[in-house]
Amino acid sequence: MPNIFDKIEAFFMNLFLDDVDKDYGKVLPYHKKFGSVDRQKRDIKQKRNQQQREQSRGF
């Protein structure tokens, strides 16, 4: 009986997760600028400016 359930589970796993293990072949689109040094610097400057604006408002 458990053998039948294992086969059913394997069938659905193969059906739904077919594309998971395939190699995309290049950098994923949402990771293209992830490690960009210029973007990191820009993000740090924006965060610092935001914090300075919040601190200068007072109570």
PyMOL commands that set and color helices and strands:
alter all, ss='L'
color gray80, all
select helices_A, chain A and resi 2-16+29-31+37-57
alter helices_A, ss='H'
color red, helices_A
deselect
rebuild
show_as cartoon
